[in-house]
């Protein structure tokens, strides 16, 4: 599966989703020599360094896979300003 990660300061990064569960994501991102792991803590995806990130999108062959991964994450309200 492919995903779009929203990192600090709103930076968008394409990533390849290696493994996922309702509580953990493991991805490979361009320009990084190692995989990145994110844990779902109190409804927010959190990096190993404690930075909050968002899953902007997941492209999956089966919608059930995406729902399983995103099911417990809090949504982000966006407002025009």
C-alpha positions as a Markdown table, in Angstrom:
| # | Residue | x | y | z |
|---|---|---|---|---|
| 1 | Unk | 0.0 | 0.0 | 0.0 |
| 2 | Unk | 1.1 | 3.6 | -0.6 |
| 3 | Unk | 0.4 | 6.4 | 1.8 |
| 4 | Unk | 0.8 | 10.1 | 2.1 |
| 5 | Unk | 2.3 | 11.2 | 5.5 |
| 6 | Unk | 1.8 | 14.7 | 6.8 |
| 7 | Unk | 4.9 | 15.5 | 8.9 |
| 8 | Unk | 5.8 | 18.5 | 11.0 |
| 9 | Unk | 4.9 | 21.9 | 9.6 |
| 10 | Unk | 2.5 | 20.2 | 7.2 |
| 11 | Unk | 5.2 | 18.7 | 5.0 |
| 12 | Unk | 3.7 | 16.0 | 2.7 |
| 13 | Unk | 5.8 | 12.9 | 2.1 |
| 14 | Unk | 4.9 | 9.9 | -0.1 |
| 15 | Unk | 5.6 | 6.6 | 1.6 |
| 16 | Unk | 5.4 | 2.9 | 1.0 |
| 17 | Unk | 3.5 | 1.1 | 3.8 |
| 18 | Unk | 5.4 | -2.0 | 4.8 |
| 19 | Unk | 3.2 | -3.1 | 7.7 |
| 20 | Unk | 0.2 | -1.8 | 9.5 |
| 21 | Unk | -2.1 | -2.6 | 12.3 |
| 22 | Unk | -4.6 | -0.6 | 14.3 |
| 23 | Unk | -1.8 | 0.6 | 16.6 |
| 24 | Unk | 1.4 | 0.7 | 14.4 |
| 25 | Unk | 2.6 | 1.7 | 11.0 |
| 26 | Unk | 5.9 | 0.9 | 9.4 |
| 27 | Unk | 6.8 | 2.9 | 6.3 |
| 28 | Unk | 9.7 | 3.6 | 4.0 |
| 29 | Unk | 10.1 | 7.3 | 2.9 |
| 30 | Unk | 12.3 | 8.7 | 0.1 |
| 31 | Unk | 15.7 | 10.0 | 1.3 |
| 32 | Unk | 15.7 | 8.0 | 4.5 |
| 33 | Unk | 18.1 | 5.1 | 5.0 |
| 34 | Unk | 15.9 | 3.4 | 7.6 |
| 35 | Unk | 12.3 | 2.6 | 8.0 |
| 36 | Unk | 10.0 | 4.8 | 10.1 |
| 37 | Unk | 7.6 | 3.5 | 12.7 |
| 38 | Unk | 4.6 | 5.3 | 14.0 |
| 39 | Unk | 2.4 | 4.3 | 17.0 |
| 40 | Unk | -1.2 | 5.3 | 17.6 |
| 41 | Unk | -1.1 | 7.1 | 21.0 |
| 42 | Unk | -4.3 | 8.6 | 22.3 |
| 43 | Unk | -5.7 | 8.8 | 18.8 |
| 44 | Unk | -2.7 | 10.4 | 17.2 |
| 45 | Unk | 0.0 | 8.8 | 15.1 |
| 46 | Unk | 3.3 | 9.5 | 16.8 |
| 47 | Unk | 6.9 | 9.0 | 15.5 |
| 48 | Unk | 9.6 | 7.4 | 17.5 |
| 49 | Unk | 10.9 | 10.8 | 18.4 |
| 50 | Unk | 7.5 | 11.9 | 19.7 |
| 51 | Unk | 6.4 | 14.1 | 16.8 |
| 52 | Unk | 2.8 | 13.9 | 15.8 |
| 53 | Unk | 2.1 | 13.0 | 12.2 |
| 54 | Unk | -1.0 | 12.4 | 10.1 |
| 55 | Unk | -1.9 | 9.8 | 7.5 |
| 56 | Unk | -3.0 | 12.0 | 4.7 |
| 57 | Unk | -4.2 | 9.1 | 2.5 |
| 58 | Unk | -3.8 | 5.4 | 2.0 |
| 59 | Unk | -4.1 | 3.9 | -1.4 |
| 60 | Unk | -5.1 | 0.2 | -1.0 |
| 61 | Unk | -6.5 | -2.4 | -3.3 |
| 62 | Unk | -9.0 | -3.3 | -0.6 |
| 63 | Unk | -10.8 | -0.5 | 1.3 |
| 64 | Unk | -11.2 | -2.7 | 4.3 |
| 65 | Unk | -7.4 | -2.6 | 4.8 |
| 66 | Unk | -7.4 | 1.2 | 4.9 |
| 67 | Unk | -10.3 | 1.3 | 7.3 |
| 68 | Unk | -8.6 | -1.2 | 9.6 |
| 69 | Unk | -5.5 | 1.0 | 9.8 |
| 70 | Unk | -7.3 | 4.4 | 10.2 |
| 71 | Unk | -10.2 | 3.2 | 12.3 |
| 72 | Unk | -8.9 | 4.4 | 15.7 |
| 73 | Unk | -7.1 | 7.6 | 14.6 |
| 74 | Unk | -8.6 | 10.9 | 15.3 |
| 75 | Unk | -9.6 | 13.0 | 12.3 |
| 76 | Unk | -8.3 | 16.5 | 11.8 |
| 77 | Unk | -10.7 | 19.4 | 11.4 |
| 78 | Unk | -9.5 | 21.8 | 8.8 |
| 79 | Unk | -10.9 | 25.3 | 8.6 |
| 80 | Unk | -10.5 | 28.0 | 6.1 |
| 81 | Unk | -8.8 | 31.0 | 7.6 |
